[in-house]
């Protein structure tokens, strides 16, 4: 049975980030399965990035993408007045909204019930340990949660989570266990394909280098500056090591560049900006190691993609990496902000080819079994059908 499905998401391609990446492979995967899929999103990108320069409506890989003007933009939060109108004008079998504690979820849940649609909340890791966010944010989030426990969470048919931590926190808000569905974030199909990296290596003058790749928004939570601080230690042991930072500047590049200059490692790293499509996959294929040194990261999509490409991973013990990586088997986990151990883990993998290959093989197996977009989309489709019945 062909379904009419709405995917409602704060940002969407060409914006870069985990939530929009997940929404994109779900939307495109459902379209491949023969469903009619609309993406409704804001005509904006993350704070600090250049303004969007894309159509307000376009068809991308058989997905209809609607971008509406947003107002009251505060961080990731925004309000789209036209979302009301769009959802009232269209009849959807399923309204699948991404990002708990966002106005678009509250609007989608309310109108979904008014229109008798199946309502799905994809929560994307909204809960934090004490100290990870400010006291003011904790207060505001707790206030929102108390209201949502009687409104949005009641109106939602299913909540898609990716770890037990989310379930435990939603339980505190009186959400019934029958509402939870565990669906892990996955790597898009192309992540499992082989790409020839020669053009990427030539373009960035990386011949003869042992490449450490970090792909993601360069910002204060991802902490790419820690990799810069680790570089002098790495280069001392592996002189051919070279760090590639791929992704948009989220406000940290000034600090990164200053630290690189102070530590005299400017010639051992390069920020190449955002990468898309085949260029992104060539970057993965060119790398020897993938590194992610986040202070907080709910469930990084880039780890799933790196694993799918068979890259051994060095990551800090943020919630996401902890739940994705089996330490010493398919990656290496180190303490947050521990520059010495970050460097030592990278050095060991760069110097020990046998260990690197073993971890690489295990990482690919992990991705195939647990982070496969095709399997994830099929599971989500099954959830839709069960609720419609």
C-alpha positions in Angstrom: 0.0 0.0 0.0 1.4 3.4 -1.0 1.5 5.9 1.8 1.5 9.7 1.9 4.2 10.6 4.3 5.3 13.9 5.8 8.8 14.2 7.2 8.9 17.4 9.3 12.5 18.5 10.2 14.2 21.7 11.4 16.9 21.6 8.7 17.3 19.6 5.5 19.8 19.1 2.7 22.0 20.9 1.7 22.3 21.8 5.4 24.8 19.5 7.1 24.1 17.7 10.4 23.0 14.5 12.0 19.2 15.2 12.3 18.9 16.3 8.6 21.1 13.4 7.5 18.8 10.9 9.2 15.7 12.6 7.8 17.2 12.6 4.3 18.0 8.8 4.2 14.6 8.0 5.6 12.7 10.3 3.2 14.7 9.0 0.1 14.5 5.4 1.3 10.8 5.6 1.7 10.5 7.2 -1.8 12.5 4.3 -3.2 10.0 1.9 -1.6 7.2 3.6 -3.6 5.7 6.0 -1.1 4.9 9.6 -1.7 7.2 11.6 0.6 7.1 15.3 1.4 9.8 17.0 3.5 8.6 20.2 5.3 11.4 22.2 6.7 12.6 25.8 7.5 14.3 28.0 4.9 17.3 28.4 7.1 20.6 26.8 8.1 22.4 26.6 11.5 23.3 29.9 13.2 26.6 31.3 11.9 26.4 29.6 8.5 25.7 31.5 5.3 22.1 32.1 4.3 20.4 29.3 2.3 20.5 29.7 -1.5 18.1 27.0 -2.6 14.5 26.9 -4.0 11.5 27.1 -1.6 10.3 24.0 -3.4 12.2 21.3 -5.2 12.2 17.6 -5.9 15.4 15.9 -4.6 15.7 12.1 -5.4 11.9 11.8 -5.7 11.3 13.6 -2.4 9.2 16.8 -2.5 11.0 19.4 -0.3 9.0 22.4 1.0 11.0 25.1 2.7 9.1 27.8 4.6 10.2 31.0 6.2 10.9 30.7 9.9 10.6 33.4 12.6 11.8 33.6 16.2 15.0 31.7 15.3 16.8 31.0 18.6 19.6 28.4 18.1 18.0 25.3 16.6 14.6 26.6 17.6 12.3 28.3 15.1 8.7 28.7 14.3 7.2 28.2 10.8 3.8 29.8 10.5 3.2 28.1 7.1 3.6 24.7 8.7 0.0 25.0 10.1 -1.3 25.8 6.6 0.6 23.1 4.9 -0.4 20.3 7.2 -4.1 21.4 7.2 -4.2 21.5 3.3 -2.5 18.1 2.8 -3.8 14.7 4.0 -1.0 12.5 5.2 -1.2 8.9 6.4 1.9 9.5 8.5 3.4 12.7 10.0 6.9 11.9 11.2 8.6 14.8 13.0 12.2 15.1 14.0 13.7 16.8 17.1 12.0 16.7 20.5 11.5 20.1 22.1 11.0 21.9 18.8 7.8 23.9 17.9 7.5 21.9 14.6 7.0 18.7 16.7 4.2 20.3 18.8 2.4 21.6 15.7 2.8 18.3 13.9 1.5 16.3 16.8 -1.6 18.5 17.2 -2.6 18.7 13.6 -1.7 15.0 13.1 -4.4 14.1 15.6 -6.9 16.6 14.1 -6.3 15.0 10.7 -6.3 11.4 12.0 -2.8 10.8 10.8 -0.3 8.4 12.4 2.1 10.6 14.5 5.8 9.7 15.0 8.3 11.6 17.0 12.0 10.9 16.2 13.6 12.3 19.3 17.4 12.5 18.3 18.9 12.4 21.7 17.4 15.4 23.6 18.6 14.6 27.1 21.8 15.7 28.8 23.8 14.8 31.9 24.2 17.5 34.5 26.9 20.0 33.5 26.6 19.3 29.7 24.3 22.3 29.3 23.7 25.5 31.3 21.5 25.6 34.3 19.1 27.9 32.4 18.7 25.4 29.6 18.1 22.6 32.1 15.4 24.8 33.7 13.7 25.6 30.4 13.9 22.0 29.1 12.4 20.7 32.4 9.6 23.2 32.1 8.9 22.2 28.5 9.0 18.5 29.4 6.3 19.0 32.1 4.0 20.6 29.5 4.9 18.1 26.7 4.1 15.1 29.0 0.4 16.2 28.8 0.4 17.4 25.2 2.9 16.5 22.5 4.0 13.2 24.1 0.3 12.2 24.7 -0.6 13.0 21.1 2.3 11.0 19.6 1.7 7.4 18.6 5.3 6.2 18.6 8.6 7.7 19.7 11.8 6.5 17.8 14.8 6.4 20.1 18.3 5.1 19.7 19.4 4.1 23.2 18.2 3.1 26.6 19.1 6.5 28.1 16.4 8.2 26.0 13.8 5.6 27.1 14.7 6.0 30.8 14.3 9.8 30.5 11.0 9.6 28.6 9.7 7.2 31.2 10.2 9.9 33.8 7.7 11.9 31.7 5.1 9.2 32.1 5.5 7.9 28.5 4.2 4.3 28.3 6.7 1.6 27.2 4.4 0.6 24.3 5.3 3.9 22.5 9.0 3.3 22.2 10.7 1.9 19.1 14.5 1.5 18.9 15.9 2.4 15.5 19.6 3.1 15.4 21.0 5.9 13.2 22.4 4.5 10.0 24.9 5.2 7.2 23.4 6.0 3.9 23.6 3.4 1.1 26.6 5.0 -0.6 28.7 4.6 2.6 28.9 0.9 1.9 30.2 1.4 -1.7 33.8 1.7 -2.8 35.0 5.1 -4.1 38.4 5.8 -5.7 40.0 8.4 -3.5 42.8 9.4 -5.9 41.1 12.7 -7.0 40.5 13.7 -3.4 44.1 13.0 -2.4 45.5 14.9 -5.4 43.2 17.9 -4.9 44.4 18.4 -1.3 48.1 17.4 -1.9 47.8 14.4 0.4 50.2 12.0 -1.4 52.2 10.0 1.0 50.3 11.2 4.0 48.6 9.1 6.8 45.3 10.8 6.9 43.3 11.5 10.1 39.8 12.6 9.1 37.3 14.5 11.3 34.1 15.2 9.5 31.4 17.4 11.1 30.5 20.9 12.1 33.6 22.6 13.5 32.1 23.9 16.8 32.6 23.9 20.6 30.8 20.7 21.2 32.7 18.7 18.6 36.0 20.0 20.0 38.2 19.8 16.9 40.7 22.0 18.8 41.6 18.9 20.8 42.9 17.2 17.7 45.0 20.3 16.9 46.5 20.1 20.5 47.2 16.4 19.9 49.0 17.0 16.6 52.5 17.8 17.9 52.5 14.5 19.8 51.2 12.6 16.8 53.7 14.2 14.4 56.6 13.4 16.6 55.9 9.7 16.3 54.3 9.6 12.9 55.8 12.5 10.8 53.6 11.7 7.8 50.4 12.2 9.7 48.0 14.8 8.4 44.7 16.0 9.8 41.7 16.8 7.6 38.8 18.8 9.1 35.8 18.5 6.8 32.6 20.4 7.6 31.2 24.0 7.9 32.7 26.4 10.5 30.3 26.5 13.5 32.3 29.2 15.2 35.5 27.3 16.3 37.8 27.7 13.3 39.3 30.9 14.7 40.4 29.0 17.8 41.6 26.0 15.8 43.7 28.2 13.5 45.2 30.2 16.5 46.1 27.0 18.3 47.6 25.5 15.2 49.8 28.6 14.8 50.8 28.6 18.4 51.8 24.9 18.3 53.4 25.4 14.9 51.4 22.6 13.2 49.7 24.8 10.5 51.3 22.7 7.7 50.0 19.4 9.2 46.3 20.1 9.0 43.7 21.5 6.5 40.1 22.6 6.9 38.4 21.8 3.6 34.9 23.0 4.5 31.7 21.0 3.9 31.8 18.0 1.6 28.8 16.3 -0.1 27.9 13.3 -2.1 30.8 11.4 -3.8 33.4 13.9 -2.5 32.4 13.1 1.1 32.8 9.3 0.4 36.1 9.9 -1.3 37.3 11.7 1.9 36.3 8.6 4.0 38.1 6.3 1.5 41.2 8.4 1.5 41.5 8.4 5.3 43.5 5.9 7.5 41.6 6.8 10.7 38.5 8.7 11.6 38.6 10.8 14.8 35.8 12.5 16.8 36.7 14.3 20.0 33.2 15.6 21.1 32.4 16.7 24.6 28.8 15.8 23.9 27.3 13.9 20.9 24.0 12.0 21.1 24.5 9.6 18.2 26.9 10.9 15.5 25.9 9.8 12.0 29.5 10.3 10.9 30.6 7.3 13.0 28.1 5.1 11.3 29.3 6.4 7.9 33.0 6.0 8.8 32.4 2.4 10.0 30.6 1.6 6.8 33.7 2.7 4.9 35.8 0.4 7.2 37.6 3.2 9.0 39.0 2.5 12.5 37.7 5.2 14.8 39.1 7.1 17.8 36.4 8.8 19.7 35.8 10.4 23.1 33.4 8.8 25.6 30.4 11.0 24.7 27.0 9.2 24.9 26.8 8.5 21.2 30.2 6.9 20.6 29.8 4.9 23.9 26.7 3.3 22.5 28.1 2.7 19.0 31.7 1.6 19.5 32.9 -1.6 21.2 36.2 -0.4 22.7 39.3 -2.2 21.2 37.1 -4.2 18.8 35.7 -1.8 16.2 37.2 1.4 17.5 39.0 3.0 20.4 37.3 5.1 23.1 39.2 7.6 25.2 38.3 10.0 28.0 36.9 13.4 27.0 39.5 16.2 26.7 42.3 13.7 27.3 44.8 15.0 24.7 47.5 12.5 25.6 45.3 9.5 25.2 43.7 10.9 22.0 47.2 11.2 20.5 48.4 7.8 21.8 45.3 6.0 20.3 45.8 7.7 17.0 49.6 6.9 17.0 49.0 3.3 17.8 46.5 2.8 15.0 48.7 4.6 12.5 51.8 2.6 13.3 50.2 -0.9 13.8 48.8 -1.8 10.4 47.6 -5.3 11.5 45.6 -3.8 14.4 44.2 -1.1 12.1 43.0 -3.7 9.5 41.4 -5.9 12.2 39.5 -2.9 13.7 38.6 -1.8 10.1 37.0 -5.2 9.4 35.1 -5.2 12.6 33.9 -1.7 12.1 32.4 -2.6 8.7 30.6 -5.6 10.2 29.1 -3.4 12.9 27.9 -1.0 10.3 26.4 -3.7 8.1 24.5 -5.3 11.1 23.5 -2.2 13.1 23.8 0.9 11.0 22.4 0.1 7.6 20.0 2.7 6.2 18.0 0.1 4.1 17.3 -2.0 7.2 16.4 1.1 9.2 14.0 2.4 6.6 12.3 -1.0 6.2 11.8 -1.1 10.0 10.3 2.4 10.0 8.0 1.4 7.2 6.9 -1.6 9.2 6.1 0.7 12.2 3.9 2.9 9.9 1.9 -0.1 8.7 1.4 -1.5 12.2 0.0 1.8 13.4 -2.2 2.2 10.4 -3.7 -1.2 11.0 
